[in-house]
Amino acid sequence: MFEGFQETRVEVGEASVFVRFGGDGPPVVLLHGHPRTSATWHRVAPRLVEAGHTVVCPDLRGYGRSRGPRFTADHAGYSKRAVAGDVVAVMRHLGHPRFALAGHDRGGSVALRLTLDHPDAVSRVAFLDCLPLTEHLSRITAEFATQWWHWFFFAQPDIPERVITADPDRWYHGDPEIMGTDNYNEWRQATRDPDVVRAMLEDYRAGLTVDREHEEADRDAGTRIGCPALVLWSLRDDLEDLYGDPLAIWRRWATDVRGRGIDSGHHVAEQAPEALAAALIDFLK
């Protein structure tokens, strides 16, 4: 995976961030979702490098080989604001104070927070298979609760850790043929680490508490994304089925929004890398 890329670890205050980077040209950051690592981009990142970009793929705080602070009752150490700060610090460390950004799933929540908190750092932003957390929570239906029940299970204290770590291979499902063997092995190693599992749960606990509060404050203040925004969603996932047109929802948060569906399941970087890379390259021109 990631032929020609370098790997490093950047110490960022209370966090230690593992990052892959390669290429030469305008920088773009790729942020993975749950429960993946930066390895999920192994089929997309080289295509962006070939198109003339510097590509940076970090493991989010607590995921994969990155590490965060001790766990606290307010979950602030794993808030999207904290993780967004990690990404800005990593990019400055690598010499890129301004960059394009793409986030998938939970990485999309980080991308939103980063773009709102650090607008001068982001030239363009792409949101993949995600909505603002508050938009999900304000639209809870029986269908949402049934299909996305894990959000609320993960928020429970102690119980999810005990359930998941008892047999992580039964809880998390991955296919090495679809994911790629090296990506699968890296992901499987991470999900068998109790500290990683706890950190991933803290991501969700923060999402229902401190992250929600931050988004509500921005929404009430009328804070909007000023840079161009691309929204892509998987046609074989449930985002459009649950909410209708994702573009209409994102236009509540950004002025310049464009996008479309991609014929893929949820893990689009692994299942439809050619289509995803082509859409990102076109957007980044």
Summary of the structure (lengths in Angstrom):
residues: 285
radius of gyration: 17.3
end to end distance: 25.5
largest distance: 47.5
contacts: 984
relative contact order: 0.16
helix: 48%
strand: 19%
